[in-house]
Amino acid sequence: MEKLMKPAEYAKELGISRQAVYAKIKRGILTAKNVDGKLYIVVDKEAVPPKVSSSEDLKKPVPAKSAAPDTENLQDYKSLLEAKDETIAVLKDTVKDLKESNKQISTTLRGEVDLLKEAFHEMRTLYMHQLEHIEKDDAIDIGTEHEESVTEEAWISLKKFFKQLNITKKKQQEKMMKVLKKAYKKGDSRLAKEEGKIKLNPSADYRDLLK
């Protein structure tokens, strides 16, 4: 015949802890049912150990019952510890992987920066060479233009020559033109002819012809 007992009563009857009773229920060793929201142990009346009633039995020393260790909780603790150790190991591996990844990223970035520096240096060197070449070309052009202007200004026309000497009268100019043409024909280096016109060296002295 079935009998319903509270877990605390059953534990006291058997001399074990309530945790041990709940562990037995969880493992299926004990049968339990819920009645009006309360948990009861289903036991057979015959299976319940009889209570001590005789005086002789009362005189007999009853050995102290030690509470059985809660093996279920110990296993739970061990499982938690193992899970904790496993989590710590996973976290350590993750941190190690992150460090390796950061190291690789830093190395890659450093290489890219070095490449950019080299490219910038090459571009700057090329630009400086081109700039120097342009400056040299400009200097040559300026020098050529200057030489040409000097060459052009090295000989002056008769009109400018008369103006410098303040020879304004037409007769004087005609007389002077004859003298200069005669000197040119004789090979006077102070005189030259360009496009059929007499040119004079402005830095030369013509006092001997002006007498």
TIRO-2110 file (N, C-alpha, C; in Angstrom, 1 decimal):
// TIRO-2110
0.8, -1.2, 0.0, N, 1, A
0.0, 0.0, 0.0, CA, 1, A
0.9, 1.2, 0.0, C, 1, A
0.5, 2.2, -0.8, N, 2, A
1.3, 3.4, -0.9, CA, 2, A
1.1, 4.4, 0.3, C, 2, A
2.1, 5.1, 0.5, N, 3, A
2.1, 6.1, 1.6, CA, 3, A
2.8, 7.3, 1.1, C, 3, A
2.3, 8.5, 1.4, N, 4, A
2.9, 9.8, 1.0, CA, 4, A
3.6, 10.4, 2.2, C, 4, A
4.9, 10.7, 1.9, N, 5, A
5.7, 11.3, 3.0, CA, 5, A
6.3, 12.6, 2.5, C, 5, A
6.4, 13.6, 3.3, N, 6, A
7.2, 14.8, 3.0, CA, 6, A
8.6, 14.5, 2.9, C, 6, A
9.4, 15.2, 2.0, N, 7, A
10.8, 14.9, 1.9, CA, 7, A
11.5, 15.0, 3.2, C, 7, A
11.2, 16.0, 4.0, N, 8, A
11.8, 16.1, 5.3, CA, 8, A
11.6, 14.9, 6.2, C, 8, A
10.3, 14.5, 6.2, N, 9, A
10.0, 13.3, 7.0, CA, 9, A
10.7, 12.1, 6.5, C, 9, A
10.8, 11.9, 5.2, N, 10, A
11.4, 10.7, 4.7, CA, 10, A
12.9, 10.8, 5.0, C, 10, A
13.5, 12.0, 4.9, N, 11, A
14.9, 12.1, 5.2, CA, 11, A
15.2, 11.8, 6.7, C, 11, A
14.3, 12.3, 7.6, N, 12, A
14.5, 12.0, 9.0, CA, 12, A
14.3, 10.5, 9.3, C, 12, A
13.4, 9.9, 8.6, N, 13, A
13.1, 8.5, 8.8, CA, 13, A
14.3, 7.6, 8.4, C, 13, A
14.9, 8.0, 7.3, N, 14, A
16.1, 7.2, 6.9, CA, 14, A
17.4, 7.7, 7.4, C, 14, A
17.4, 8.9, 8.0, N, 15, A
18.6, 9.5, 8.6, CA, 15, A
19.6, 10.1, 7.6, C, 15, A
19.0, 10.6, 6.5, N, 16, A
19.8, 11.3, 5.5, CA, 16, A
19.3, 12.7, 5.3, C, 16, A
20.1, 13.4, 4.5, N, 17, A
19.7, 14.9, 4.3, CA, 17, A
18.6, 15.0, 3.3, C, 17, A
18.0, 16.1, 3.3, N, 18, A
16.9, 16.4, 2.4, CA, 18, A
17.5, 16.5, 0.9, C, 18, A
18.8, 17.1, 0.9, N, 19, A
19.4, 17.2, -0.5, CA, 19, A
19.6, 15.8, -1.1, C, 19, A
19.9, 14.8, -0.2, N, 20, A
20.1, 13.5, -0.7, CA, 20, A
18.8, 12.9, -1.2, C, 20, A
17.7, 13.2, -0.5, N, 21, A
16.3, 12.8, -1.0, CA, 21, A
16.0, 13.4, -2.3, C, 21, A
16.3, 14.7, -2.5, N, 22, A
16.0, 15.4, -3.8, CA, 22, A
16.9, 14.8, -4.9, C, 22, A
18.1, 14.4, -4.5, N, 23, A
19.0, 13.8, -5.5, CA, 23, A
18.5, 12.5, -6.0, C, 23, A
17.9, 11.7, -5.0, N, 24, A
17.4, 10.4, -5.4, CA, 24, A
16.1, 10.5, -6.3, C, 24, A
15.3, 11.6, -6.0, N, 25, A
14.2, 11.8, -6.8, CA, 25, A
14.6, 12.2, -8.2, C, 25, A
15.7, 13.0, -8.3, N, 26, A
16.2, 13.5, -9.6, CA, 26, A
16.7, 12.3, -10.4, C, 26, A
17.4, 11.4, -9.7, N, 27, A
18.0, 10.2, -10.4, CA, 27, A
16.9, 9.1, -10.7, C, 27, A
15.7, 9.3, -10.2, N, 28, A
14.7, 8.3, -10.4, CA, 28, A
14.7, 7.2, -9.4, C, 28, A
15.5, 7.3, -8.3, N, 29, A
15.5, 6.2, -7.3, CA, 29, A
14.2, 6.2, -6.5, C, 29, A
13.8, 7.4, -6.2, N, 30, A
12.5, 7.6, -5.4, CA, 30, A
11.4, 8.1, -6.4, C, 30, A
10.2, 7.7, -6.0, N, 31, A
9.0, 8.2, -6.8, CA, 31, A
8.4, 9.3, -6.0, C, 31, A
8.1, 10.4, -6.7, N, 32, A
7.4, 11.6, -6.0, CA, 32, A
6.3, 12.0, -6.8, C, 32, A
5.3, 12.7, -6.2, N, 33, A
4.2, 13.2, -6.9, CA, 33, A
3.8, 14.6, -6.2, C, 33, A
3.2, 15.4, -7.0, N, 34, A
2.8, 16.8, -6.6, CA, 34, A
1.3, 16.7, -6.2, C, 34, A
1.1, 17.1, -5.0, N, 35, A
-0.3, 17.1, -4.5, CA, 35, A
-0.6, 18.5, -3.9, C, 35, A
-1.5, 19.2, -4.5, N, 36, A
-1.9, 20.5, -4.1, CA, 36, A
-0.7, 21.5, -4.1, C, 36, A
0.2, 21.3, -5.0, N, 37, A
1.4, 22.2, -5.1, CA, 37, A
2.5, 21.8, -4.2, C, 37, A
2.4, 20.7, -3.5, N, 38, A
3.4, 20.2, -2.6, CA, 38, A
4.0, 18.9, -3.1, C, 38, A
5.3, 18.7, -2.8, N, 39, A
6.0, 17.5, -3.3, CA, 39, A
5.9, 16.4, -2.2, C, 39, A
5.6, 15.2, -2.5, N, 40, A
5.5, 14.1, -1.6, CA, 40, A
6.3, 12.9, -2.1, C, 40, A
6.8, 12.1, -1.2, N, 41, A
7.5, 10.9, -1.6, CA, 41, A
6.5, 9.8, -1.6, C, 41, A
6.4, 9.0, -2.6, N, 42, A
5.5, 7.8, -2.6, CA, 42, A
6.3, 6.6, -2.1, C, 42, A
5.9, 6.0, -1.0, N, 43, A
6.6, 4.9, -0.4, CA, 43, A
5.6, 3.8, -0.1, C, 43, A
6.2, 2.6, 0.0, N, 44, A
5.4, 1.4, 0.4, CA, 44, A
5.5, 1.3, 1.9, C, 44, A
4.3, 1.1, 2.6, N, 45, A
4.3, 1.1, 4.1, CA, 45, A
5.3, 0.0, 4.6, C, 45, A
5.3, -1.1, 3.9, N, 46, A
6.2, -2.2, 4.3, CA, 46, A
7.7, -1.8, 4.2, C, 46, A
8.0, -0.9, 3.2, N, 47, A
9.4, -0.5, 3.0, CA, 47, A
9.9, 0.4, 4.0, C, 47, A
9.0, 1.1, 4.8, N, 48, A
9.4, 2.1, 5.8, CA, 48, A
10.0, 1.3, 7.0, C, 48, A
11.2, 1.6, 7.4, N, 49, A
11.7, 0.9, 8.6, CA, 49, A
10.9, 1.1, 9.9, C, 49, A
10.6, 0.1, 10.7, N, 50, A
9.8, 0.2, 11.9, CA, 50, A
10.5, 1.0, 12.9, C, 50, A
9.7, 1.7, 13.7, N, 51, A
10.3, 2.5, 14.8, CA, 51, A
10.7, 1.7, 16.0, C, 51, A
11.6, 2.1, 16.8, N, 52, A
12.1, 1.4, 17.9, CA, 52, A
11.0, 1.5, 19.0, C, 52, A
10.6, 0.3, 19.6, N, 53, A
9.5, 0.4, 20.7, CA, 53, A
9.9, -0.3, 22.0, C, 53, A
10.7, -1.4, 21.9, N, 54, A
11.0, -2.2, 23.1, CA, 54, A
12.0, -1.5, 24.0, C, 54, A
12.0, -1.7, 25.3, N, 55, A
12.9, -1.1, 26.2, CA, 55, A
14.3, -1.6, 26.0, C, 55, A
14.4, -2.9, 25.6, N, 56, A
15.7, -3.5, 25.3, CA, 56, A
16.4, -2.8, 24.1, C, 56, A
15.5, -2.6, 23.1, N, 57, A
16.0, -1.9, 21.9, CA, 57, A
16.4, -0.5, 22.3, C, 57, A
15.7, 0.2, 23.2, N, 58, A
16.0, 1.5, 23.6, CA, 58, A
17.4, 1.6, 24.3, C, 58, A
17.7, 0.4, 25.1, N, 59, A
19.0, 0.4, 25.8, CA, 59, A
20.1, 0.2, 24.9, C, 59, A
19.9, -0.4, 23.8, N, 60, A
21.0, -0.6, 22.8, CA, 60, A
21.5, 0.7, 22.3, C, 60, A
22.8, 0.9, 22.3, N, 61, A
23.3, 2.1, 21.7, CA, 61, A
23.0, 2.2, 20.2, C, 61, A
22.5, 3.3, 19.9, N, 62, A
22.2, 3.6, 18.5, CA, 62, A
23.4, 4.3, 17.9, C, 62, A
23.9, 3.7, 16.9, N, 63, A
25.1, 4.4, 16.2, CA, 63, A
24.7, 5.7, 15.6, C, 63, A
25.6, 6.6, 15.8, N, 64, A
25.3, 8.0, 15.2, CA, 64, A
25.3, 7.8, 13.7, C, 64, A
24.3, 8.4, 13.1, N, 65, A
24.2, 8.3, 11.6, CA, 65, A
24.8, 9.6, 11.1, C, 65, A
25.8, 9.4, 10.3, N, 66, A
26.4, 10.6, 9.7, CA, 66, A
25.7, 10.9, 8.3, C, 66, A
25.5, 12.1, 8.1, N, 67, A
24.8, 12.5, 6.9, CA, 67, A
25.6, 12.1, 5.7, C, 67, A
25.0, 11.4, 4.8, N, 68, A
25.7, 11.0, 3.6, CA, 68, A
26.1, 12.2, 2.7, C, 68, A
27.3, 12.2, 2.2, N, 69, A
27.8, 13.3, 1.4, CA, 69, A
26.9, 13.5, 0.2, C, 69, A
26.6, 14.8, -0.1, N, 70, A
25.8, 15.1, -1.2, CA, 70, A
26.6, 15.0, -2.5, C, 70, A
26.7, 13.8, -3.0, N, 71, A
27.5, 13.5, -4.2, CA, 71, A
27.0, 14.3, -5.4, C, 71, A
25.7, 14.5, -5.4, N, 72, A
25.2, 15.2, -6.6, CA, 72, A
25.7, 16.6, -6.6, C, 72, A
25.7, 17.3, -5.5, N, 73, A
26.2, 18.7, -5.4, CA, 73, A
27.7, 18.7, -5.7, C, 73, A
28.4, 17.6, -5.2, N, 74, A
29.9, 17.6, -5.5, CA, 74, A
30.1, 17.5, -6.9, C, 74, A
29.3, 16.6, -7.6, N, 75, A
29.5, 16.5, -9.0, CA, 75, A
29.2, 17.8, -9.8, C, 75, A
28.1, 18.5, -9.2, N, 76, A
27.8, 19.8, -9.8, CA, 76, A
29.0, 20.8, -9.7, C, 76, A
29.6, 20.8, -8.5, N, 77, A
30.7, 21.7, -8.2, CA, 77, A
31.9, 21.3, -9.2, C, 77, A
32.1, 20.0, -9.3, N, 78, A
33.2, 19.6, -10.2, CA, 78, A
33.0, 20.0, -11.6, C, 78, A
31.7, 19.9, -12.0, N, 79, A
31.3, 20.2, -13.4, CA, 79, A
31.5, 21.7, -13.6, C, 79, A
31.1, 22.5, -12.5, N, 80, A
31.3, 24.0, -12.6, CA, 80, A
32.8, 24.3, -12.7, C, 80, A
33.6, 23.7, -11.9, N, 81, A
35.0, 24.0, -11.9, CA, 81, A
35.6, 23.6, -13.3, C, 81, A
35.2, 22.4, -13.8, N, 82, A
35.7, 22.0, -15.1, CA, 82, A
35.3, 23.0, -16.2, C, 82, A
34.0, 23.5, -16.1, N, 83, A
33.5, 24.4, -17.1, CA, 83, A
34.3, 25.7, -17.0, C, 83, A
34.6, 26.1, -15.7, N, 84, A
35.3, 27.4, -15.5, CA, 84, A
36.7, 27.3, -16.1, C, 84, A
37.4, 26.2, -15.8, N, 85, A
38.7, 26.0, -16.3, CA, 85, A
38.7, 26.0, -17.9, C, 85, A
37.7, 25.3, -18.4, N, 86, A
37.6, 25.3, -19.9, CA, 86, A
37.4, 26.7, -20.5, C, 86, A
36.5, 27.4, -19.8, N, 87, A
36.2, 28.8, -20.2, CA, 87, A
37.5, 29.7, -20.2, C, 87, A
38.2, 29.5, -19.1, N, 88, A
39.5, 30.3, -18.9, CA, 88, A
40.5, 29.9, -20.0, C, 88, A
40.6, 28.6, -20.3, N, 89, A
41.5, 28.1, -21.4, CA, 89, A
41.1, 28.7, -22.7, C, 89, A
39.7, 28.7, -23.0, N, 90, A
39.3, 29.3, -24.3, CA, 90, A
39.6, 30.8, -24.3, C, 90, A
39.3, 31.5, -23.2, N, 91, A
39.6, 32.9, -23.2, CA, 91, A
41.1, 33.2, -23.4, C, 91, A
42.0, 32.4, -22.8, N, 92, A
43.4, 32.5, -23.0, CA, 92, A
43.8, 32.3, -24.5, C, 92, A
43.2, 31.3, -25.1, N, 93, A
43.5, 31.0, -26.5, CA, 93, A
43.0, 32.2, -27.4, C, 93, A
41.8, 32.7, -27.0, N, 94, A
41.3, 33.9, -27.8, CA, 94, A
42.2, 35.1, -27.7, C, 94, A
42.6, 35.4, -26.4, N, 95, A
43.5, 36.5, -26.2, CA, 95, A
44.8, 36.3, -27.0, C, 95, A
45.3, 35.1, -27.0, N, 96, A
46.5, 34.8, -27.8, CA, 96, A
46.3, 35.0, -29.2, C, 96, A
45.2, 34.5, -29.8, N, 97, A
44.9, 34.7, -31.2, CA, 97, A
44.8, 36.2, -31.5, C, 97, A
44.1, 37.0, -30.6, N, 98, A
44.0, 38.4, -30.8, CA, 98, A
45.3, 39.1, -30.9, C, 98, A
46.2, 38.7, -30.0, N, 99, A
47.6, 39.3, -30.0, CA, 99, A
48.3, 39.0, -31.3, C, 99, A
48.2, 37.7, -31.7, N, 100, A
48.8, 37.3, -33.0, CA, 100, A
48.2, 38.2, -34.2, C, 100, A
46.9, 38.3, -34.2, N, 101, A
46.2, 39.1, -35.2, CA, 101, A
46.7, 40.5, -35.2, C, 101, A
46.7, 41.1, -34.0, N, 102, A
47.2, 42.5, -33.9, CA, 102, A
48.6, 42.6, -34.3, C, 102, A
49.4, 41.6, -34.0, N, 103, A
50.8, 41.7, -34.4, CA, 103, A
51.0, 41.7, -35.9, C, 103, A
50.2, 40.8, -36.6, N, 104, A
50.2, 40.7, -38.0, CA, 104, A
49.7, 42.0, -38.7, C, 104, A
48.6, 42.5, -38.1, N, 105, A
48.1, 43.8, -38.6, CA, 105, A
49.1, 44.9, -38.5, C, 105, A
49.8, 45.0, -37.3, N, 106, A
50.8, 46.0, -37.1, CA, 106, A
52.0, 45.8, -38.1, C, 106, A
52.4, 44.6, -38.3, N, 107, A
53.5, 44.3, -39.3, CA, 107, A
53.1, 44.8, -40.7, C, 107, A
51.8, 44.4, -41.1, N, 108, A
51.3, 44.8, -42.4, CA, 108, A
51.3, 46.3, -42.6, C, 108, A
50.7, 47.0, -41.5, N, 109, A
50.6, 48.4, -41.6, CA, 109, A
52.0, 49.1, -41.7, C, 109, A
52.9, 48.5, -40.9, N, 110, A
54.3, 49.1, -40.9, CA, 110, A
54.9, 48.9, -42.3, C, 110, A
54.7, 47.8, -42.9, N, 111, A
55.2, 47.6, -44.3, CA, 111, A
54.6, 48.5, -45.3, C, 111, A
53.2, 48.8, -45.1, N, 112, A
52.6, 49.7, -46.0, CA, 112, A
53.1, 51.1, -45.9, C, 112, A
53.4, 51.5, -44.6, N, 113, A
53.9, 52.9, -44.3, CA, 113, A
55.3, 53.0, -44.9, C, 113, A
56.1, 52.0, -44.8, N, 114, A
57.5, 52.0, -45.4, CA, 114, A
57.4, 52.1, -46.9, C, 114, A
56.4, 51.4, -47.6, N, 115, A
56.3, 51.5, -49.0, CA, 115, A
55.8, 52.9, -49.4, C, 115, A
54.9, 53.5, -48.6, N, 116, A
54.5, 54.9, -48.9, CA, 116, A
55.7, 55.9, -48.8, C, 116, A
56.5, 55.7, -47.8, N, 117, A
57.7, 56.5, -47.6, CA, 117, A
58.6, 56.4, -48.8, C, 117, A
58.9, 55.2, -49.2, N, 118, A
59.8, 55.0, -50.4, CA, 118, A
59.2, 55.6, -51.6, C, 118, A
57.9, 55.4, -51.8, N, 119, A
57.2, 56.0, -53.0, CA, 119, A
57.3, 57.6, -53.0, C, 119, A
57.1, 58.1, -51.8, N, 120, A
57.1, 59.6, -51.7, CA, 120, A
58.5, 60.1, -51.9, C, 120, A
59.5, 59.4, -51.4, N, 121, A
60.9, 59.8, -51.6, CA, 121, A
61.3, 59.7, -53.1, C, 121, A
60.9, 58.6, -53.8, N, 122, A
61.1, 58.5, -55.2, CA, 122, A
60.4, 59.6, -56.0, C, 122, A
59.2, 59.9, -55.7, N, 123, A
58.5, 61.0, -56.3, CA, 123, A
59.1, 62.4, -56.1, C, 123, A
59.6, 62.6, -54.9, N, 124, A
60.2, 63.8, -54.5, CA, 124, A
61.5, 64.0, -55.3, C, 124, A
62.3, 62.9, -55.4, N, 125, A
63.6, 62.9, -56.1, CA, 125, A
63.3, 63.2, -57.6, C, 125, A
62.3, 62.5, -58.2, N, 126, A
62.0, 62.7, -59.6, CA, 126, A
61.6, 64.2, -59.8, C, 126, A
60.8, 64.7, -58.9, N, 127, A
60.3, 66.1, -59.0, CA, 127, A
61.4, 67.1, -59.0, C, 127, A
62.4, 66.8, -58.1, N, 128, A
63.6, 67.7, -57.9, CA, 128, A
64.4, 67.7, -59.2, C, 128, A
64.6, 66.5, -59.8, N, 129, A
65.4, 66.4, -61.0, CA, 129, A
64.7, 67.2, -62.2, C, 129, A
63.3, 67.0, -62.2, N, 130, A
62.6, 67.7, -63.3, CA, 130, A
62.7, 69.2, -63.1, C, 130, A
62.6, 69.6, -61.8, N, 131, A
62.7, 71.1, -61.5, CA, 131, A
64.1, 71.6, -61.9, C, 131, A
65.1, 70.9, -61.5, N, 132, A
66.5, 71.3, -61.9, CA, 132, A
66.6, 71.4, -63.4, C, 132, A
66.1, 70.4, -64.1, N, 133, A
66.2, 70.4, -65.6, CA, 133, A
65.4, 71.7, -66.2, C, 133, A
64.3, 72.0, -65.6, N, 134, A
63.5, 73.1, -66.1, CA, 134, A
64.3, 74.4, -65.8, C, 134, A
64.8, 74.5, -64.6, N, 135, A
65.6, 75.7, -64.2, CA, 135, A
66.8, 75.9, -65.2, C, 135, A
67.5, 74.8, -65.5, N, 136, A
68.6, 74.9, -66.4, CA, 136, A
68.2, 75.3, -67.8, C, 136, A
67.1, 74.8, -68.3, N, 137, A
66.6, 75.2, -69.6, CA, 137, A
66.2, 76.7, -69.6, C, 137, A
65.5, 77.1, -68.5, N, 138, A
65.2, 78.5, -68.4, CA, 138, A
66.4, 79.4, -68.4, C, 138, A
67.5, 78.9, -67.6, N, 139, A
68.7, 79.7, -67.6, CA, 139, A
69.4, 79.8, -68.9, C, 139, A
69.3, 78.7, -69.7, N, 140, A
69.9, 78.7, -71.0, CA, 140, A
69.1, 79.6, -71.9, C, 140, A
67.8, 79.5, -71.8, N, 141, A
67.0, 80.4, -72.7, CA, 141, A
67.2, 81.9, -72.3, C, 141, A
67.3, 82.2, -71.0, N, 142, A
67.5, 83.5, -70.6, CA, 142, A
68.8, 84.0, -71.1, C, 142, A
69.9, 83.1, -71.0, N, 143, A
71.2, 83.5, -71.4, CA, 143, A
71.2, 83.7, -72.9, C, 143, A
70.5, 82.9, -73.7, N, 144, A
70.5, 83.0, -75.1, CA, 144, A
69.8, 84.3, -75.5, C, 144, A
68.7, 84.6, -74.9, N, 145, A
68.0, 85.8, -75.2, CA, 145, A
68.8, 87.0, -74.8, C, 145, A
69.6, 86.9, -73.7, N, 146, A
70.4, 88.0, -73.3, CA, 146, A
71.5, 88.3, -74.3, C, 146, A
72.1, 87.1, -74.8, N, 147, A
73.2, 87.2, -75.8, CA, 147, A
72.7, 87.8, -77.1, C, 147, A
71.5, 87.4, -77.4, N, 148, A
70.9, 87.9, -78.7, CA, 148, A
70.6, 89.4, -78.5, C, 148, A
70.1, 89.8, -77.4, N, 149, A
69.8, 91.2, -77.2, CA, 149, A
71.1, 92.0, -77.1, C, 149, A
72.2, 91.4, -76.5, N, 150, A
73.4, 92.1, -76.5, CA, 150, A
74.0, 92.3, -78.0, C, 150, A
73.8, 91.1, -78.7, N, 151, A
74.2, 91.2, -80.1, CA, 151, A
73.5, 92.2, -80.9, C, 151, A
72.2, 92.2, -80.6, N, 152, A
71.4, 93.2, -81.4, CA, 152, A
71.7, 94.6, -81.0, C, 152, A
72.0, 94.8, -79.7, N, 153, A
72.4, 96.1, -79.2, CA, 153, A
73.8, 96.5, -79.4, C, 153, A
74.6, 95.5, -79.9, N, 154, A
76.1, 95.8, -80.0, CA, 154, A
76.3, 96.7, -81.2, C, 154, A
75.5, 96.8, -82.2, N, 155, A
75.6, 97.7, -83.3, CA, 155, A
74.4, 98.6, -83.4, C, 155, A
74.6, 99.9, -83.6, N, 156, A
73.5, 100.8, -83.6, CA, 156, A
73.4, 101.4, -85.0, C, 156, A
72.3, 101.9, -85.3, N, 157, A
72.1, 102.5, -86.6, CA, 157, A
72.6, 103.9, -86.7, C, 157, A
72.8, 104.5, -87.9, N, 158, A
73.3, 105.8, -88.1, CA, 158, A
72.3, 106.8, -87.5, C, 158, A
71.0, 106.5, -87.5, N, 159, A
70.1, 107.5, -86.9, CA, 159, A
70.3, 107.6, -85.4, C, 159, A
70.5, 106.5, -84.8, N, 160, A
70.7, 106.5, -83.4, CA, 160, A
72.1, 107.1, -83.0, C, 160, A
73.1, 106.8, -83.9, N, 161, A
74.4, 107.4, -83.7, CA, 161, A
74.4, 108.9, -83.8, C, 161, A
73.6, 109.5, -84.8, N, 162, A
73.5, 110.9, -84.9, CA, 162, A
72.8, 111.5, -83.7, C, 162, A
71.8, 110.8, -83.3, N, 163, A
71.0, 111.3, -82.1, CA, 163, A
71.9, 111.3, -80.9, C, 163, A
72.8, 110.3, -80.7, N, 164, A
73.7, 110.3, -79.5, CA, 164, A
74.7, 111.5, -79.6, C, 164, A
75.1, 111.8, -80.8, N, 165, A
76.1, 112.9, -81.0, CA, 165, A
75.4, 114.3, -81.2, C, 165, A
74.1, 114.2, -81.2, N, 166, A
73.3, 115.5, -81.4, CA, 166, A
73.6, 116.1, -82.8, C, 166, A
73.8, 115.3, -83.8, N, 167, A
74.0, 115.8, -85.2, CA, 167, A
72.6, 115.8, -85.8, C, 167, A
72.0, 117.0, -85.8, N, 168, A
70.6, 117.1, -86.3, CA, 168, A
70.5, 117.7, -87.7, C, 168, A
71.5, 118.4, -88.1, N, 169, A
71.4, 119.0, -89.5, CA, 169, A
71.6, 118.0, -90.5, C, 169, A
70.8, 118.1, -91.6, N, 170, A
70.9, 117.1, -92.7, CA, 170, A
72.2, 117.1, -93.4, C, 170, A
72.8, 118.2, -93.7, N, 171, A
74.1, 118.3, -94.4, CA, 171, A
75.1, 117.6, -93.5, C, 171, A
75.1, 117.9, -92.3, N, 172, A
76.1, 117.3, -91.4, CA, 172, A
76.0, 115.7, -91.4, C, 172, A
74.7, 115.3, -91.4, N, 173, A
74.5, 113.9, -91.4, CA, 173, A
75.0, 113.2, -92.7, C, 173, A
74.7, 113.9, -93.8, N, 174, A
75.1, 113.4, -95.1, CA, 174, A
76.6, 113.3, -95.2, C, 174, A
77.3, 114.4, -94.7, N, 175, A
78.8, 114.4, -94.7, CA, 175, A
79.3, 113.3, -93.9, C, 175, A
78.7, 113.1, -92.7, N, 176, A
79.2, 112.0, -91.8, CA, 176, A
78.9, 110.7, -92.4, C, 176, A
77.8, 110.5, -93.1, N, 177, A
77.5, 109.2, -93.7, CA, 177, A
78.6, 108.8, -94.8, C, 177, A
79.0, 109.8, -95.5, N, 178, A
80.1, 109.5, -96.5, CA, 178, A
81.4, 109.1, -95.9, C, 178, A
81.7, 109.8, -94.8, N, 179, A
82.9, 109.4, -94.0, CA, 179, A
82.8, 108.0, -93.5, C, 179, A
81.7, 107.7, -92.9, N, 180, A
81.6, 106.3, -92.3, CA, 180, A
81.5, 105.2, -93.4, C, 180, A
80.9, 105.5, -94.6, N, 181, A
80.9, 104.5, -95.6, CA, 181, A
82.3, 104.3, -96.2, C, 181, A
83.1, 105.4, -96.3, N, 182, A
84.5, 105.3, -96.8, CA, 182, A
85.3, 104.4, -95.8, C, 182, A
85.1, 104.7, -94.5, N, 183, A
85.8, 103.9, -93.5, CA, 183, A
85.4, 102.4, -93.5, C, 183, A
84.1, 102.2, -93.7, N, 184, A
83.7, 100.8, -93.8, CA, 184, A
84.3, 100.1, -94.9, C, 184, A
84.4, 100.7, -96.1, N, 185, A
85.0, 100.1, -97.2, CA, 185, A
86.5, 99.8, -97.0, C, 185, A
87.1, 100.6, -96.2, N, 186, A
88.6, 100.4, -95.9, CA, 186, A
88.7, 99.3, -94.9, C, 186, A
87.6, 98.8, -94.3, N, 187, A
87.7, 97.7, -93.4, CA, 187, A
87.8, 98.1, -91.9, C, 187, A
87.2, 99.2, -91.6, N, 188, A
87.2, 99.7, -90.2, CA, 188, A
86.3, 98.7, -89.4, C, 188, A
86.9, 98.1, -88.4, N, 189, A
86.2, 97.1, -87.6, CA, 189, A
85.1, 97.8, -86.7, C, 189, A
85.1, 99.1, -86.6, N, 190, A
84.1, 99.7, -85.8, CA, 190, A
82.8, 99.8, -86.5, C, 190, A
82.8, 99.4, -87.8, N, 191, A
81.6, 99.5, -88.6, CA, 191, A
81.2, 98.2, -89.2, C, 191, A
79.9, 98.0, -89.4, N, 192, A
79.4, 96.8, -90.0, CA, 192, A
78.2, 97.1, -90.9, C, 192, A
77.9, 96.2, -91.7, N, 193, A
76.7, 96.4, -92.6, CA, 193, A
75.7, 95.3, -92.4, C, 193, A
74.5, 95.6, -92.1, N, 194, A
73.4, 94.7, -92.0, CA, 194, A
72.2, 95.1, -92.8, C, 194, A
71.8, 94.1, -93.7, N, 195, A
70.7, 94.4, -94.6, CA, 195, A
70.9, 95.7, -95.4, C, 195, A
72.2, 95.9, -95.8, N, 196, A
72.5, 97.0, -96.6, CA, 196, A
72.6, 98.4, -95.9, C, 196, A
72.6, 98.3, -94.6, N, 197, A
72.7, 99.5, -93.8, CA, 197, A
73.9, 99.5, -92.9, C, 197, A
74.5, 100.7, -92.8, N, 198, A
75.7, 100.8, -91.9, CA, 198, A
75.3, 100.8, -90.5, C, 198, A
76.1, 99.9, -89.7, N, 199, A
75.9, 99.8, -88.2, CA, 199, A
77.1, 100.2, -87.6, C, 199, A
77.0, 100.8, -86.4, N, 200, A
78.2, 101.2, -85.6, CA, 200, A
78.3, 100.6, -84.3, C, 200, A
79.5, 100.4, -83.8, N, 201, A
79.7, 99.9, -82.5, CA, 201, A
79.6, 101.1, -81.5, C, 201, A
78.7, 101.1, -80.6, N, 202, A
78.5, 102.2, -79.7, CA, 202, A
79.6, 102.4, -78.7, C, 202, A
80.4, 101.4, -78.4, N, 203, A
81.4, 101.5, -77.4, CA, 203, A
82.7, 102.0, -78.0, C, 203, A
82.8, 102.2, -79.4, N, 204, A
84.0, 102.6, -80.1, CA, 204, A
84.1, 104.1, -80.0, C, 204, A
85.4, 104.5, -80.3, N, 205, A
85.7, 106.0, -80.4, CA, 205, A
85.8, 106.4, -81.8, C, 205, A
85.0, 107.5, -82.2, N, 206, A
84.9, 107.9, -83.6, CA, 206, A
85.4, 109.4, -83.7, C, 206, A
86.2, 109.8, -82.8, N, 207, A
86.7, 111.2, -82.8, CA, 207, A
87.6, 111.4, -84.0, C, 207, A
88.3, 110.4, -84.5, N, 208, A
89.2, 110.5, -85.6, CA, 208, A
88.4, 110.8, -86.9, C, 208, A
87.2, 110.3, -87.0, N, 209, A
86.3, 110.5, -88.1, CA, 209, A
85.5, 111.7, -88.1, C, 209, A
85.4, 112.3, -86.9, N, 210, A
84.6, 113.5, -86.8, CA, 210, A
85.4, 114.8, -87.0, C, 210, A
86.7, 114.7, -87.3, N, 211, A
87.5, 115.9, -87.4, CA, 211, A
87.1, 116.6, -88.7, C, 211, A
END
